[in-house]
Amino acid sequence: MENDITVKITDREGIVHEVTAPTDMAMNLMEVIKMYELAPEGTIGICGGMAMCASCQCYVDSAIVLPEMQDEEEAMLSEAFYVKENSRLSCQIPITADLDGLEVELAPES
């Protein structure tokens, strides 16, 4: 579809999945990860995408410019485990056409 982008997601087992994500459904990256079942049920998006649990933390491995991190996301990551310089909460990354080619890796479960 013309409203779809391609995203590469490395799951917690190290397997790379190249998935298609719709840009016309107001989804975020966490919802795409859940849609493709790339993390066991109940281990990602526990707070429902409210930036309150960090279960959807991922590492951004591409140079694509993401939306600026908001205070809630920054505060949650400051308390999370396994945080790296390129950490983001996937629930705070809306799927837009600008993200075509995005590459991320799921952070370990905490």
PDB file as gemmi writes it, atoms N, CA and C in Angstrom:
CRYST1    1.000    1.000    1.000  90.00  90.00  90.00 P 1                      
ATOM      1  N   MET A   1       0.845  -1.191   0.000  1.00  0.00           N  
ATOM      2  CA  MET A   1       0.000   0.000   0.000  1.00  0.00           C  
ATOM      3  C   MET A   1       0.883   1.245   0.000  1.00  0.00           C  
ATOM      4  N   GLU A   2       0.367   2.312  -0.551  1.00  0.00           N  
ATOM      5  CA  GLU A   2       1.149   3.545  -0.607  1.00  0.00           C  
ATOM      6  C   GLU A   2       1.246   4.239   0.739  1.00  0.00           C  
ATOM      7  N   ASN A   3       0.415   3.869   1.710  1.00  0.00           N  
ATOM      8  CA  ASN A   3       0.459   4.477   3.033  1.00  0.00           C  
ATOM      9  C   ASN A   3       1.288   3.661   4.014  1.00  0.00           C  
ATOM     10  N   ASP A   4       2.018   2.678   3.532  1.00  0.00           N  
ATOM     11  CA  ASP A   4       2.809   1.806   4.403  1.00  0.00           C  
ATOM     12  C   ASP A   4       4.289   2.168   4.336  1.00  0.00           C  
ATOM     13  N   ILE A   5       4.968   1.918   5.450  1.00  0.00           N  
ATOM     14  CA  ILE A   5       6.419   2.070   5.493  1.00  0.00           C  
ATOM     15  C   ILE A   5       7.023   0.737   5.922  1.00  0.00           C  
ATOM     16  N   THR A   6       8.317   0.607   5.736  1.00  0.00           N  
ATOM     17  CA  THR A   6       9.034  -0.593   6.158  1.00  0.00           C  
ATOM     18  C   THR A   6       9.889  -0.245   7.370  1.00  0.00           C  
ATOM     19  N   VAL A   7       9.824  -1.107   8.385  1.00  0.00           N  
ATOM     20  CA  VAL A   7      10.591  -0.935   9.612  1.00  0.00           C  
ATOM     21  C   VAL A   7      11.288  -2.250   9.915  1.00  0.00           C  
ATOM     22  N   LYS A   8      12.565  -2.184  10.318  1.00  0.00           N  
ATOM     23  CA  LYS A   8      13.292  -3.381  10.743  1.00  0.00           C  
ATOM     24  C   LYS A   8      13.330  -3.387  12.264  1.00  0.00           C  
ATOM     25  N   ILE A   9      12.826  -4.468  12.837  1.00  0.00           N  
ATOM     26  CA  ILE A   9      12.754  -4.604  14.286  1.00  0.00           C  
ATOM     27  C   ILE A   9      13.499  -5.861  14.689  1.00  0.00           C  
ATOM     28  N   THR A  10      14.515  -5.693  15.532  1.00  0.00           N  
ATOM     29  CA  THR A  10      15.246  -6.837  16.072  1.00  0.00           C  
ATOM     30  C   THR A  10      14.598  -7.203  17.403  1.00  0.00           C  
ATOM     31  N   ASP A  11      14.095  -8.442  17.479  1.00  0.00           N  
ATOM     32  CA  ASP A  11      13.413  -8.856  18.705  1.00  0.00           C  
ATOM     33  C   ASP A  11      14.417  -9.188  19.806  1.00  0.00           C  
ATOM     34  N   ARG A  12      13.932  -9.606  20.961  1.00  0.00           N  
ATOM     35  CA  ARG A  12      14.789  -9.864  22.120  1.00  0.00           C  
ATOM     36  C   ARG A  12      15.633 -11.122  21.963  1.00  0.00           C  
ATOM     37  N   GLU A  13      15.354 -11.903  20.928  1.00  0.00           N  
ATOM     38  CA  GLU A  13      16.150 -13.094  20.628  1.00  0.00           C  
ATOM     39  C   GLU A  13      17.228 -12.786  19.593  1.00  0.00           C  
ATOM     40  N   GLY A  14      17.254 -11.550  19.093  1.00  0.00           N  
ATOM     41  CA  GLY A  14      18.243 -11.151  18.090  1.00  0.00           C  
ATOM     42  C   GLY A  14      17.819 -11.391  16.656  1.00  0.00           C  
ATOM     43  N   ILE A  15      16.568 -11.773  16.452  1.00  0.00           N  
ATOM     44  CA  ILE A  15      16.058 -12.037  15.106  1.00  0.00           C  
ATOM     45  C   ILE A  15      15.528 -10.729  14.514  1.00  0.00           C  
ATOM     46  N   VAL A  16      15.964 -10.430  13.283  1.00  0.00           N  
ATOM     47  CA  VAL A  16      15.532  -9.210  12.602  1.00  0.00           C  
ATOM     48  C   VAL A  16      14.265  -9.494  11.806  1.00  0.00           C  
ATOM     49  N   HIS A  17      13.268  -8.650  12.010  1.00  0.00           N  
ATOM     50  CA  HIS A  17      11.999  -8.762  11.292  1.00  0.00           C  
ATOM     51  C   HIS A  17      11.812  -7.489  10.467  1.00  0.00           C  
ATOM     52  N   GLU A  18      11.610  -7.630   9.172  1.00  0.00           N  
ATOM     53  CA  GLU A  18      11.298  -6.480   8.334  1.00  0.00           C  
ATOM     54  C   GLU A  18       9.787  -6.474   8.167  1.00  0.00           C  
ATOM     55  N   VAL A  19       9.143  -5.455   8.749  1.00  0.00           N  
ATOM     56  CA  VAL A  19       7.690  -5.422   8.773  1.00  0.00           C  
ATOM     57  C   VAL A  19       7.166  -4.190   8.040  1.00  0.00           C  
ATOM     58  N   THR A  20       5.912  -4.278   7.668  1.00  0.00           N  
ATOM     59  CA  THR A  20       5.217  -3.169   7.030  1.00  0.00           C  
ATOM     60  C   THR A  20       4.312  -2.535   8.074  1.00  0.00           C  
ATOM     61  N   ALA A  21       4.366  -1.201   8.156  1.00  0.00           N  
ATOM     62  CA  ALA A  21       3.551  -0.481   9.133  1.00  0.00           C  
ATOM     63  C   ALA A  21       2.716   0.578   8.415  1.00  0.00           C  
ATOM     64  N   PRO A  22       1.430   0.641   8.731  1.00  0.00           N  
ATOM     65  CA  PRO A  22       0.561   1.622   8.073  1.00  0.00           C  
ATOM     66  C   PRO A  22       0.748   3.020   8.669  1.00  0.00           C  
ATOM     67  N   THR A  23       0.796   4.020   7.802  1.00  0.00           N  
ATOM     68  CA  THR A  23       0.934   5.403   8.274  1.00  0.00           C  
ATOM     69  C   THR A  23      -0.417   6.096   8.409  1.00  0.00           C  
ATOM     70  N   ASP A  24      -1.475   5.430   7.996  1.00  0.00           N  
ATOM     71  CA  ASP A  24      -2.800   6.073   7.974  1.00  0.00           C  
ATOM     72  C   ASP A  24      -3.736   5.565   9.074  1.00  0.00           C  
ATOM     73  N   MET A  25      -3.164   4.952  10.123  1.00  0.00           N  
ATOM     74  CA  MET A  25      -4.013   4.391  11.181  1.00  0.00           C  
ATOM     75  C   MET A  25      -3.699   4.966  12.564  1.00  0.00           C  
ATOM     76  N   ALA A  26      -2.887   6.014  12.633  1.00  0.00           N  
ATOM     77  CA  ALA A  26      -2.529   6.665  13.899  1.00  0.00           C  
ATOM     78  C   ALA A  26      -1.933   5.671  14.903  1.00  0.00           C  
ATOM     79  N   MET A  27      -1.111   4.747  14.406  1.00  0.00           N  
ATOM     80  CA  MET A  27      -0.462   3.766  15.267  1.00  0.00           C  
ATOM     81  C   MET A  27       0.878   4.306  15.741  1.00  0.00           C  
ATOM     82  N   ASN A  28       1.387   3.682  16.810  1.00  0.00           N  
ATOM     83  CA  ASN A  28       2.758   3.966  17.235  1.00  0.00           C  
ATOM     84  C   ASN A  28       3.581   2.690  17.059  1.00  0.00           C  
ATOM     85  N   LEU A  29       4.886   2.810  17.248  1.00  0.00           N  
ATOM     86  CA  LEU A  29       5.781   1.673  17.015  1.00  0.00           C  
ATOM     87  C   LEU A  29       5.473   0.514  17.954  1.00  0.00           C  
ATOM     88  N   MET A  30       5.128   0.789  19.195  1.00  0.00           N  
ATOM     89  CA  MET A  30       4.789  -0.282  20.135  1.00  0.00           C  
ATOM     90  C   MET A  30       3.609  -1.104  19.608  1.00  0.00           C  
ATOM     91  N   GLU A  31       2.611  -0.438  19.059  1.00  0.00           N  
ATOM     92  CA  GLU A  31       1.443  -1.143  18.532  1.00  0.00           C  
ATOM     93  C   GLU A  31       1.823  -2.021  17.341  1.00  0.00           C  
ATOM     94  N   VAL A  32       2.764  -1.563  16.529  1.00  0.00           N  
ATOM     95  CA  VAL A  32       3.242  -2.374  15.403  1.00  0.00           C  
ATOM     96  C   VAL A  32       3.959  -3.617  15.933  1.00  0.00           C  
ATOM     97  N   ILE A  33       4.787  -3.443  16.948  1.00  0.00           N  
ATOM     98  CA  ILE A  33       5.498  -4.574  17.552  1.00  0.00           C  
ATOM     99  C   ILE A  33       4.501  -5.590  18.085  1.00  0.00           C  
ATOM    100  N   LYS A  34       3.464  -5.108  18.749  1.00  0.00           N  
ATOM    101  CA  LYS A  34       2.428  -6.011  19.279  1.00  0.00           C  
ATOM    102  C   LYS A  34       1.641  -6.670  18.149  1.00  0.00           C  
ATOM    103  N   MET A  35       1.341  -5.901  17.099  1.00  0.00           N  
ATOM    104  CA  MET A  35       0.568  -6.422  15.969  1.00  0.00           C  
ATOM    105  C   MET A  35       1.276  -7.620  15.327  1.00  0.00           C  
ATOM    106  N   TYR A  36       2.597  -7.541  15.225  1.00  0.00           N  
ATOM    107  CA  TYR A  36       3.375  -8.627  14.619  1.00  0.00           C  
ATOM    108  C   TYR A  36       3.838  -9.657  15.646  1.00  0.00           C  
ATOM    109  N   GLU A  37       3.435  -9.484  16.911  1.00  0.00           N  
ATOM    110  CA  GLU A  37       3.768 -10.420  17.999  1.00  0.00           C  
ATOM    111  C   GLU A  37       5.272 -10.645  18.093  1.00  0.00           C  
ATOM    112  N   LEU A  38       6.040  -9.543  18.115  1.00  0.00           N  
ATOM    113  CA  LEU A  38       7.499  -9.622  18.165  1.00  0.00           C  
ATOM    114  C   LEU A  38       8.036  -9.656  19.594  1.00  0.00           C  
ATOM    115  N   ALA A  39       7.147  -9.613  20.563  1.00  0.00           N  
ATOM    116  CA  ALA A  39       7.506  -9.776  21.970  1.00  0.00           C  
ATOM    117  C   ALA A  39       6.384 -10.581  22.615  1.00  0.00           C  
ATOM    118  N   PRO A  40       6.728 -11.448  23.570  1.00  0.00           N  
ATOM    119  CA  PRO A  40       5.685 -12.259  24.201  1.00  0.00           C  
ATOM    120  C   PRO A  40       4.584 -11.389  24.827  1.00  0.00           C  
ATOM    121  N   GLU A  41       3.356 -11.852  24.722  1.00  0.00           N  
ATOM    122  CA  GLU A  41       2.205 -11.153  25.292  1.00  0.00           C  
ATOM    123  C   GLU A  41       2.469 -10.811  26.760  1.00  0.00           C  
ATOM    124  N   GLY A  42       2.165  -9.597  27.142  1.00  0.00           N  
ATOM    125  CA  GLY A  42       2.337  -9.171  28.528  1.00  0.00           C  
ATOM    126  C   GLY A  42       3.732  -8.678  28.869  1.00  0.00           C  
ATOM    127  N   THR A  43       4.632  -8.614  27.868  1.00  0.00           N  
ATOM    128  CA  THR A  43       5.993  -8.140  28.148  1.00  0.00           C  
ATOM    129  C   THR A  43       6.290  -6.809  27.489  1.00  0.00           C  
ATOM    130  N   ILE A  44       5.335  -6.272  26.753  1.00  0.00           N  
ATOM    131  CA  ILE A  44       5.542  -4.994  26.078  1.00  0.00           C  
ATOM    132  C   ILE A  44       4.239  -4.212  26.094  1.00  0.00           C  
ATOM    133  N   GLY A  45       4.357  -2.915  26.350  1.00  0.00           N  
ATOM    134  CA  GLY A  45       3.171  -2.072  26.371  1.00  0.00           C  
ATOM    135  C   GLY A  45       2.268  -2.327  27.554  1.00  0.00           C  
ATOM    136  N   ILE A  46       2.839  -2.659  28.674  1.00  0.00           N  
ATOM    137  CA  ILE A  46       2.073  -3.011  29.866  1.00  0.00           C  
ATOM    138  C   ILE A  46       1.179  -1.851  30.311  1.00  0.00           C  
ATOM    139  N   CYS A  47       1.655  -0.620  30.171  1.00  0.00           N  
ATOM    140  CA  CYS A  47       0.871   0.549  30.604  1.00  0.00           C  
ATOM    141  C   CYS A  47      -0.104   1.015  29.525  1.00  0.00           C  
ATOM    142  N   GLY A  48      -0.123   0.336  28.399  1.00  0.00           N  
ATOM    143  CA  GLY A  48      -1.042   0.712  27.331  1.00  0.00           C  
ATOM    144  C   GLY A  48      -0.554   1.859  26.464  1.00  0.00           C  
ATOM    145  N   GLY A  49       0.731   2.162  26.546  1.00  0.00           N  
ATOM    146  CA  GLY A  49       1.286   3.211  25.691  1.00  0.00           C  
ATOM    147  C   GLY A  49       1.228   4.595  26.299  1.00  0.00           C  
ATOM    148  N   MET A  50       1.231   4.666  27.619  1.00  0.00           N  
ATOM    149  CA  MET A  50       1.125   5.951  28.308  1.00  0.00           C  
ATOM    150  C   MET A  50       2.475   6.483  28.796  1.00  0.00           C  
ATOM    151  N   ALA A  51       3.586   5.872  28.381  1.00  0.00           N  
ATOM    152  CA  ALA A  51       4.940   6.270  28.811  1.00  0.00           C  
ATOM    153  C   ALA A  51       5.088   6.157  30.325  1.00  0.00           C  
ATOM    154  N   MET A  52       4.522   5.070  30.890  1.00  0.00           N  
ATOM    155  CA  MET A  52       4.556   4.899  32.333  1.00  0.00           C  
ATOM    156  C   MET A  52       5.215   3.604  32.800  1.00  0.00           C  
ATOM    157  N   CYS A  53       5.784   2.811  31.868  1.00  0.00           N  
ATOM    158  CA  CYS A  53       6.336   1.539  32.331  1.00  0.00           C  
ATOM    159  C   CYS A  53       7.681   1.160  31.698  1.00  0.00           C  
ATOM    160  N   ALA A  54       8.023   1.689  30.579  1.00  0.00           N  
ATOM    161  CA  ALA A  54       9.278   1.398  29.862  1.00  0.00           C  
ATOM    162  C   ALA A  54       9.384  -0.039  29.357  1.00  0.00           C  
ATOM    163  N   SER A  55       8.288  -0.802  29.375  1.00  0.00           N  
ATOM    164  CA  SER A  55       8.344  -2.170  28.853  1.00  0.00           C  
ATOM    165  C   SER A  55       8.532  -2.190  27.342  1.00  0.00           C  
ATOM    166  N   CYS A  56       8.287  -1.068  26.685  1.00  0.00           N  
ATOM    167  CA  CYS A  56       8.417  -1.002  25.224  1.00  0.00           C  
ATOM    168  C   CYS A  56       9.708  -0.305  24.793  1.00  0.00           C  
ATOM    169  N   GLN A  57      10.648  -0.179  25.717  1.00  0.00           N  
ATOM    170  CA  GLN A  57      11.905   0.495  25.384  1.00  0.00           C  
ATOM    171  C   GLN A  57      12.586  -0.192  24.201  1.00  0.00           C  
ATOM    172  N   CYS A  58      13.127   0.621  23.317  1.00  0.00           N  
ATOM    173  CA  CYS A  58      13.874   0.088  22.187  1.00  0.00           C  
ATOM    174  C   CYS A  58      15.090   0.970  21.955  1.00  0.00           C  
ATOM    175  N   TYR A  59      16.024   0.442  21.175  1.00  0.00           N  
ATOM    176  CA  TYR A  59      17.224   1.173  20.790  1.00  0.00           C  
ATOM    177  C   TYR A  59      17.098   1.526  19.318  1.00  0.00           C  
ATOM    178  N   VAL A  60      17.217   2.795  19.002  1.00  0.00           N  
ATOM    179  CA  VAL A  60      17.094   3.257  17.630  1.00  0.00           C  
ATOM    180  C   VAL A  60      18.454   3.102  16.953  1.00  0.00           C  
ATOM    181  N   ASP A  61      18.510   2.243  15.925  1.00  0.00           N  
ATOM    182  CA  ASP A  61      19.770   1.906  15.266  1.00  0.00           C  
ATOM    183  C   ASP A  61      19.909   2.535  13.883  1.00  0.00           C  
ATOM    184  N   SER A  62      19.136   3.554  13.590  1.00  0.00           N  
ATOM    185  CA  SER A  62      19.256   4.219  12.294  1.00  0.00           C  
ATOM    186  C   SER A  62      19.280   5.725  12.506  1.00  0.00           C  
ATOM    187  N   ALA A  63      19.681   6.436  11.471  1.00  0.00           N  
ATOM    188  CA  ALA A  63      19.866   7.887  11.576  1.00  0.00           C  
ATOM    189  C   ALA A  63      18.579   8.666  11.299  1.00  0.00           C  
ATOM    190  N   ILE A  64      17.464   7.992  11.232  1.00  0.00           N  
ATOM    191  CA  ILE A  64      16.196   8.667  10.964  1.00  0.00           C  
ATOM    192  C   ILE A  64      15.859   9.571  12.151  1.00  0.00           C  
ATOM    193  N   VAL A  65      15.465  10.783  11.850  1.00  0.00           N  
ATOM    194  CA  VAL A  65      15.127  11.750  12.894  1.00  0.00           C  
ATOM    195  C   VAL A  65      13.744  11.438  13.443  1.00  0.00           C  
ATOM    196  N   LEU A  66      13.685  11.244  14.757  1.00  0.00           N  
ATOM    197  CA  LEU A  66      12.419  10.944  15.427  1.00  0.00           C  
ATOM    198  C   LEU A  66      11.855  12.210  16.053  1.00  0.00           C  
ATOM    199  N   PRO A  67      10.566  12.172  16.403  1.00  0.00           N  
ATOM    200  CA  PRO A  67       9.997  13.309  17.128  1.00  0.00           C  
ATOM    201  C   PRO A  67      10.780  13.524  18.429  1.00  0.00           C  
ATOM    202  N   GLU A  68      10.855  14.774  18.858  1.00  0.00           N  
ATOM    203  CA  GLU A  68      11.595  15.093  20.076  1.00  0.00           C  
ATOM    204  C   GLU A  68      10.987  14.379  21.276  1.00  0.00           C  
ATOM    205  N   MET A  69      11.853  13.923  22.183  1.00  0.00           N  
ATOM    206  CA  MET A  69      11.416  13.224  23.375  1.00  0.00           C  
ATOM    207  C   MET A  69      10.713  14.212  24.319  1.00  0.00           C  
ATOM    208  N   GLN A  70       9.534  13.827  24.782  1.00  0.00           N  
ATOM    209  CA  GLN A  70       8.780  14.658  25.715  1.00  0.00           C  
ATOM    210  C   GLN A  70       9.203  14.341  27.153  1.00  0.00           C  
ATOM    211  N   ASP A  71       8.813  15.197  28.090  1.00  0.00           N  
ATOM    212  CA  ASP A  71       9.222  15.070  29.490  1.00  0.00           C  
ATOM    213  C   ASP A  71       8.848  13.720  30.105  1.00  0.00           C  
ATOM    214  N   GLU A  72       7.641  13.214  29.796  1.00  0.00           N  
ATOM    215  CA  GLU A  72       7.189  11.947  30.378  1.00  0.00           C  
ATOM    216  C   GLU A  72       8.092  10.789  29.948  1.00  0.00           C  
ATOM    217  N   GLU A  73       8.439  10.779  28.675  1.00  0.00           N  
ATOM    218  CA  GLU A  73       9.303   9.718  28.155  1.00  0.00           C  
ATOM    219  C   GLU A  73      10.694   9.815  28.776  1.00  0.00           C  
ATOM    220  N   GLU A  74      11.222  11.016  28.833  1.00  0.00           N  
ATOM    221  CA  GLU A  74      12.546  11.223  29.418  1.00  0.00           C  
ATOM    222  C   GLU A  74      12.569  10.794  30.885  1.00  0.00           C  
ATOM    223  N   ALA A  75      11.522  11.126  31.639  1.00  0.00           N  
ATOM    224  CA  ALA A  75      11.440  10.746  33.051  1.00  0.00           C  
ATOM    225  C   ALA A  75      11.371   9.233  33.207  1.00  0.00           C  
ATOM    226  N   MET A  76      10.594   8.571  32.348  1.00  0.00           N  
ATOM    227  CA  MET A  76      10.461   7.118  32.441  1.00  0.00           C  
ATOM    228  C   MET A  76      11.783   6.434  32.120  1.00  0.00           C  
ATOM    229  N   LEU A  77      12.469   6.907  31.091  1.00  0.00           N  
ATOM    230  CA  LEU A  77      13.751   6.306  30.725  1.00  0.00           C  
ATOM    231  C   LEU A  77      14.813   6.552  31.798  1.00  0.00           C  
ATOM    232  N   SER A  78      14.690   7.630  32.551  1.00  0.00           N  
ATOM    233  CA  SER A  78      15.675   7.911  33.604  1.00  0.00           C  
ATOM    234  C   SER A  78      15.584   6.901  34.743  1.00  0.00           C  
ATOM    235  N   GLU A  79      14.456   6.179  34.823  1.00  0.00           N  
ATOM    236  CA  GLU A  79      14.252   5.178  35.877  1.00  0.00           C  
ATOM    237  C   GLU A  79      14.306   3.744  35.354  1.00  0.00           C  
ATOM    238  N   ALA A  80      14.435   3.578  34.052  1.00  0.00           N  
ATOM    239  CA  ALA A  80      14.363   2.239  33.443  1.00  0.00           C  
ATOM    240  C   ALA A  80      15.715   1.528  33.495  1.00  0.00           C  
ATOM    241  N   PHE A  81      15.669   0.217  33.275  1.00  0.00           N  
ATOM    242  CA  PHE A  81      16.874  -0.604  33.183  1.00  0.00           C  
ATOM    243  C   PHE A  81      17.357  -0.649  31.733  1.00  0.00           C  
ATOM    244  N   TYR A  82      18.610  -0.971  31.529  1.00  0.00           N  
ATOM    245  CA  TYR A  82      19.211  -1.208  30.206  1.00  0.00           C  
ATOM    246  C   TYR A  82      19.118   0.011  29.279  1.00  0.00           C  
ATOM    247  N   VAL A  83      19.073   1.215  29.839  1.00  0.00           N  
ATOM    248  CA  VAL A  83      18.956   2.425  29.026  1.00  0.00           C  
ATOM    249  C   VAL A  83      20.295   2.728  28.363  1.00  0.00           C  
ATOM    250  N   LYS A  84      20.226   3.074  27.075  1.00  0.00           N  
ATOM    251  CA  LYS A  84      21.396   3.486  26.303  1.00  0.00           C  
ATOM    252  C   LYS A  84      21.136   4.885  25.756  1.00  0.00           C  
ATOM    253  N   GLU A  85      22.157   5.452  25.157  1.00  0.00           N  
ATOM    254  CA  GLU A  85      22.026   6.790  24.588  1.00  0.00           C  
ATOM    255  C   GLU A  85      20.951   6.858  23.499  1.00  0.00           C  
ATOM    256  N   ASN A  86      20.733   5.739  22.807  1.00  0.00           N  
ATOM    257  CA  ASN A  86      19.756   5.712  21.718  1.00  0.00           C  
ATOM    258  C   ASN A  86      18.412   5.095  22.137  1.00  0.00           C  
ATOM    259  N   SER A  87      18.159   5.031  23.443  1.00  0.00           N  
ATOM    260  CA  SER A  87      16.898   4.467  23.937  1.00  0.00           C  
ATOM    261  C   SER A  87      15.727   5.401  23.681  1.00  0.00           C  
ATOM    262  N   ARG A  88      14.605   4.795  23.316  1.00  0.00           N  
ATOM    263  CA  ARG A  88      13.333   5.505  23.201  1.00  0.00           C  
ATOM    264  C   ARG A  88      12.232   4.546  23.634  1.00  0.00           C  
ATOM    265  N   LEU A  89      11.089   5.087  24.005  1.00  0.00           N  
ATOM    266  CA  LEU A  89       9.911   4.268  24.267  1.00  0.00           C  
ATOM    267  C   LEU A  89       9.155   4.153  22.947  1.00  0.00           C  
ATOM    268  N   SER A  90       8.947   2.926  22.494  1.00  0.00           N  
ATOM    269  CA  SER A  90       8.316   2.749  21.185  1.00  0.00           C  
ATOM    270  C   SER A  90       6.875   3.253  21.167  1.00  0.00           C  
ATOM    271  N   CYS A  91       6.237   3.353  22.340  1.00  0.00           N  
ATOM    272  CA  CYS A  91       4.867   3.884  22.382  1.00  0.00           C  
ATOM    273  C   CYS A  91       4.829   5.379  22.089  1.00  0.00           C  
ATOM    274  N   GLN A  92       5.970   6.027  22.141  1.00  0.00           N  
ATOM    275  CA  GLN A  92       6.041   7.470  21.916  1.00  0.00           C  
ATOM    276  C   GLN A  92       6.565   7.810  20.514  1.00  0.00           C  
ATOM    277  N   ILE A  93       6.621   6.803  19.634  1.00  0.00           N  
ATOM    278  CA  ILE A  93       7.081   7.016  18.264  1.00  0.00           C  
ATOM    279  C   ILE A  93       5.912   6.758  17.315  1.00  0.00           C  
ATOM    280  N   PRO A  94       5.237   7.819  16.878  1.00  0.00           N  
ATOM    281  CA  PRO A  94       4.119   7.626  15.956  1.00  0.00           C  
ATOM    282  C   PRO A  94       4.620   7.168  14.583  1.00  0.00           C  
ATOM    283  N   ILE A  95       3.859   6.296  13.963  1.00  0.00           N  
ATOM    284  CA  ILE A  95       4.213   5.791  12.637  1.00  0.00           C  
ATOM    285  C   ILE A  95       3.835   6.838  11.594  1.00  0.00           C  
ATOM    286  N   THR A  96       4.851   7.411  10.964  1.00  0.00           N  
ATOM    287  CA  THR A  96       4.647   8.409   9.911  1.00  0.00           C  
ATOM    288  C   THR A  96       5.500   8.018   8.703  1.00  0.00           C  
ATOM    289  N   ALA A  97       5.213   8.628   7.573  1.00  0.00           N  
ATOM    290  CA  ALA A  97       5.966   8.345   6.345  1.00  0.00           C  
ATOM    291  C   ALA A  97       7.452   8.651   6.514  1.00  0.00           C  
ATOM    292  N   ASP A  98       7.792   9.597   7.381  1.00  0.00           N  
ATOM    293  CA  ASP A  98       9.189   9.972   7.620  1.00  0.00           C  
ATOM    294  C   ASP A  98      10.017   8.831   8.230  1.00  0.00           C  
ATOM    295  N   LEU A  99       9.354   7.837   8.792  1.00  0.00           N  
ATOM    296  CA  LEU A  99      10.067   6.748   9.476  1.00  0.00           C  
ATOM    297  C   LEU A  99      10.388   5.571   8.565  1.00  0.00           C  
ATOM    298  N   ASP A 100      10.115   5.681   7.280  1.00  0.00           N  
ATOM    299  CA  ASP A 100      10.397   4.580   6.359  1.00  0.00           C  
ATOM    300  C   ASP A 100      11.877   4.209   6.443  1.00  0.00           C  
ATOM    301  N   GLY A 101      12.151   2.933   6.724  1.00  0.00           N  
ATOM    302  CA  GLY A 101      13.524   2.466   6.848  1.00  0.00           C  
ATOM    303  C   GLY A 101      14.049   2.479   8.277  1.00  0.00           C  
ATOM    304  N   LEU A 102      13.226   2.861   9.235  1.00  0.00           N  
ATOM    305  CA  LEU A 102      13.640   2.882  10.640  1.00  0.00           C  
ATOM    306  C   LEU A 102      14.115   1.499  11.076  1.00  0.00           C  
ATOM    307  N   GLU A 103      15.177   1.469  11.880  1.00  0.00           N  
ATOM    308  CA  GLU A 103      15.696   0.217  12.437  1.00  0.00           C  
ATOM    309  C   GLU A 103      15.777   0.363  13.945  1.00  0.00           C  
ATOM    310  N   VAL A 104      15.154  -0.576  14.656  1.00  0.00           N  
ATOM    311  CA  VAL A 104      15.183  -0.561  16.115  1.00  0.00           C  
ATOM    312  C   VAL A 104      15.438  -1.966  16.648  1.00  0.00           C  
ATOM    313  N   GLU A 105      15.889  -1.999  17.889  1.00  0.00           N  
ATOM    314  CA  GLU A 105      16.119  -3.258  18.593  1.00  0.00           C  
ATOM    315  C   GLU A 105      15.376  -3.178  19.912  1.00  0.00           C  
ATOM    316  N   LEU A 106      14.621  -4.213  20.256  1.00  0.00           N  
ATOM    317  CA  LEU A 106      13.901  -4.220  21.524  1.00  0.00           C  
ATOM    318  C   LEU A 106      14.888  -4.378  22.673  1.00  0.00           C  
ATOM    319  N   ALA A 107      14.716  -3.562  23.708  1.00  0.00           N  
ATOM    320  CA  ALA A 107      15.552  -3.671  24.901  1.00  0.00           C  
ATOM    321  C   ALA A 107      15.184  -4.948  25.651  1.00  0.00           C  
ATOM    322  N   PRO A 108      16.111  -5.476  26.455  1.00  0.00           N  
ATOM    323  CA  PRO A 108      15.780  -6.682  27.234  1.00  0.00           C  
ATOM    324  C   PRO A 108      14.621  -6.415  28.184  1.00  0.00           C  
ATOM    325  N   GLU A 109      13.934  -7.480  28.581  1.00  0.00           N  
ATOM    326  CA  GLU A 109      12.881  -7.340  29.600  1.00  0.00           C  
ATOM    327  C   GLU A 109      13.527  -6.927  30.905  1.00  0.00           C  
ATOM    328  N   SER A 110      12.828  -6.092  31.653  1.00  0.00           N  
ATOM    329  CA  SER A 110      13.393  -5.688  32.954  1.00  0.00           C  
ATOM    330  C   SER A 110      12.646  -6.306  34.104  1.00  0.00           C  
TER     331      SER A 110                                                      
END                                                                             
